[in-house]
Amino acid sequence: MKLKIHHSTRYRFETPVTYALQQVRKTPKSTHQQTVLDWSTRIIGGKKELTFEDHHNNTTELISFARNTTELEVISDGHVVLTDTQGIVGRHLGPAPLWLYRRETERTGIRAGVRELVCSVSADSPLEWVHALSARIREVVTYEVGVSHPRWSAEDAIAAGRGVCQDHTHIFIACARHMGIPARYVSGYLMLDDRTTQDAMHAWAEAHIDGLGWVGYDVSNGISPDTRYVRVATGLDYSDASPVAGTRIGGAGEMLEVAIDVAQQ
């Protein structure tokens, strides 16, 4: 399947920005299940300082704001061809070692709620267990837009019993790591069945299973990624794979507009 993607992020400020740098992770990479035919990033109100590969092998662009600007827009678009591999990404590729993906983070800490959830899941093999885990998370944490906070941990979402794809992913990762299974956060684009326009990127998890390598799990939708999913960035949690992160001096009264369009060609 061939997908066309257009992703625009626009910042507006009531007062001028004195200085700002942003790390942008919106660029997909070619793998054995996806081929990037073309991709470009344009900046209005700033400039691209450099592009580099981070320790999770993500393509990261460093963007600076024009001095005293009150508006900046980052526009990314391109075409990607997808092949269905039933969610199997394959063997681990560095530079980060595989053992790193067993490490707890602030968002994926192993607490009482995670332990209780893990104890409620049983299966005969690691592969069957992670499938059962994904289904169990959907049962105990209802998907509901607008109920969670961006900085929620897995434990916060379990306690609330509600959350979004980011929360489901953090819970899955925390539980898998508690069982000694390497797991990582994935951000990317998803072609929806009922519309092309969206206001946020999607998130899902990958677990490393012996004999298969990395395998994807979209807990929120109850499936493994297929040809509607475009992988962009991975990490230990959201902070490593977020589309935009950075620092700013000035620029009070920020207003953010995100528009994403994903359509089949």
N, C-alpha and C positions, 0 to 999 in steps of 0.2 A: 504494500500500500504506500502511496506517495502522499505526503501531507505538506501543506503550505502553512507556515506559521508567521504571524506578525505580532510583535510584543512591544508595546509602548509604555514607558514609565515617565510621567511628567510631574515635576516638583514646581510649586509656586510658593513664594514667601512674601509676607507682608513687609519685611525689612530686608535689605540687601545681605547677601552672603559674603562675608569677608574672606573666608578660606574654607575649602571642603575637598575631601578626597573620598571616592566611593570605589569599593571592589564590586564588580558586576560579574555574576555567573549566569549567563543566559545562553551561552554557546554550546550546542550539542557537539559530540564527537562521533566520528565513525567507528563502529565496532562490527562484530560479525552479524549482529541482528539489526543494525541501523546504518545507513549510508547517508552522510550529509552531502547533498549535491551542491549547495551553495549557502552561504550565510554571511551576513554583514551587520555591523553595528554602527549607527550614526549618532552623534551627540550634537545637540543644539543648546548653546549656552555654556559650553565647556569644551574639553578636548580629551582625547585618549592619550594617556602618558605612556603606557606600556601594556603588553599582554604577556602573561606567564602561565606556566602549569604549576599548580600548588601541590602539596604533598599527598593529596587525594587524587591527583591526576586530573583535576578540573581545569578547564580553560578559564582564566580569570583576567578581566580587563580592569586596569586602574584608571579611573576617570577623575579629572580635576574640574572644578567649577570656575567659570570666568569670574574674576574679581568684581564684587559689588553687583552680581547678577541677582535678579529676583525670580528667574525661571530657568529650569533646565529640563531637557527632554532626552531620554535615551531610547532609540528606536532600533530594534533587532528584528530581522526577518530572514527567511530562507526556506529551502525545500529539503525534506528528509524522506528517504525511502525505508520502510520497515519490513522485516521478515519475522514471521511468527515462530518463536522458539519455545513456546509454552512457559515463558517467564525465565528460562535458563539463560543467564548471562555468560557463564563459563568460568574458567580458571581465574584465580586472583592475579592481578597485575599490579606491581608496585607503583610508586616508590614506598608507600606506607606498608609495613609488614602486616601479615594477616592477624597476628596476635593483638595488634592495636585495636581491632574491632571487637575485642572482648572487654574493653575498658569502660567503666562507668563514666558518665558525665553528669553535670548538674541536672540536665533534662531527662537522663535515662538512669537515674540512681535506683538501686535495688532496695526497696523499702517494704513495709508490711503488705501493702496492696498488691505489689508486684509478686511477692512470695505467695500470697494467697491465690492469685490468679494462676500462677505456674502450677500450684498443687491441684488445681481443678482440671488440668489438661493431662491426658494420658494417651499414649500411642506405642506401637511396637518398634518404630524406627524414628530417627531424627527427622526425616522427610515428612513422615506422617504426623509427627508431633508439631512441626511448625505449621502445617496445614490446619491441624486441629486448633492450634493457638490462635491463628487468624480468625477462625470462626468463633471461638470463645470470646475474643475481644469485642467483636461486633455484638455479642449477646449482652455483655456487661457494660459497655460504653456506647450509648446511642449516638449516631452521627447527627449533629445539629449545628447548623451554621450560626455563628455569632455568639456562642455561649462561652467560648474559651478565651483565654488571654494568650498572646503570642509567647510569653515566657513561662507558660505552664509546663510542669514536668509530667512524666508519665504518672507519677503518684497523684498529682493534682487532678488529672483527668479521670483516673480510676475513682477517686473520692467523689468527684462530681457526677460520675456516671454518664457524662455527655462530653462531646468534643468533635473536632474536625479531623481531616486526614492527617494533619501534623501530629495531633494527639494520639491517634491510632498507631501511627508509625513509631512514635517514641515508646509507647507501651509495648509494642511488638519487640522492638530492639532491646528494651530493658529485660523482658522476660527471656528472650533467646540468650542474651549474655549471661543471665543467671544460671542457665543450663549449660554454659560453656560453649555455646554456638556463636561464632562471629556473626555480627549483624551490623548493617549500616543504613543510614538515611539516604534516600534518593529524592531529588527534586527534578521535575521535568514538565513536559507538556502532555496533555491528554485531550484527544478529540472526543467531545461529548456527542451523544446520540441525538439529543434534542435541540442543540443550538451550537453555533460556532464561536460566539463571543463569550469571554470569561473575564473575571476581574482578579484572578490569581493563578499562579502555577499550582501544579498538583504535587502530592508527596506520597511516597510508598516506601516499603522496606525491602532489603535484600538480606538473606541468610546464607551463610556458606555451608554447604552440605558436601561431605566427603563423597567423591565420585562424580559429582555434578558441578561443583564450584558454586558461584553465586546464583541464587534463585530469587526472583522477585515475588513480593506479596503486596497487593493493594488491599489492605484490610478494609478500608471504607467501602469498597465496591465488591469485596468478596471474591476476587479473581486474581490470577497471576497476570502480569502485564502482557498484552498482545500487540497487534500492529497499530493500535490507537495511541500507544505510549512512546514518548520520545524522552530518553534519559539525557539529563543535562549535567547534574552535579551530584556527588556523593560525599558523605562524611560521617563522623561519629554521631551527630545530631543535626538539628536545623541550622545551628550557627555555622557549621562548616559548609553547608550546601545552600544557604539562603541566596536568593537572586541578587540582593543588594545589601551591602554592609559598609559602614564607613564612619567618618567623623566630620564635624562641621563647626565653624565659628561664625556666629551671626545667623541671619536667616530666621528670625522669629516668625511665628504664625504659619507654620508649614501646612500646605495642602497638597495631597498626593492623589494622582489619578493613574490607574493602571488599566490598560486595555489589551487583552490577548485574544487573538483570533486564530483558531486552528481548524482547518478544513481539508477534506480529501480532495486531491486533484485527479 
